Amino acid sequence: IIILFISSFHVITNIIYTKNMESEITANVDARMQNLVNELEMTINKIKSGIFINFFLEYYPNISSAYVSTYTYKLMESKLNTYKVNEKYIDELFIMIKATDKLVMPNEMLFNVFYSNSTYTKEFWLKEMED
């Protein structure tokens, strides 16, 4: 009888322990997920307000004009490359210039080769950006 009594307490405590562990794991996962979401939101806001707004304030006349000099283009490209290197969440950046066939991006060849051909026209990329 004593053995049955002790083993029944063991089963009951094991069930209670299992339920407590499940709730603790769920709470920890929820807290870690919330921390991750908060970090990503802060990073997105930093990118939006810090990087893009500063870039557009500095280079808006060049981006909206019909002509961008090679020197200015290289300056913009260098600035984007700096952002890409310094920010761990940014893999690629490009800026579409209003009245030209080029894009400003750190790796010019990668995108301009595909951007400036008969299959992938400016209209194609504009449509892709809208979708």
Secondary structure, DSSP 8 states (H G I E B T S, - for coil): -HHHHHHHHHHHHHHHHHHHHHHHHHHHHHHHHHHHHHHHHHHHHIIIIIIIHHHHHHHHHHHHSS---HHHHHHHHHHHHHHHHH-TT-----EE-TTSS-EE-SSHHHHHHHHSSSSS-HHHHHHHHH-
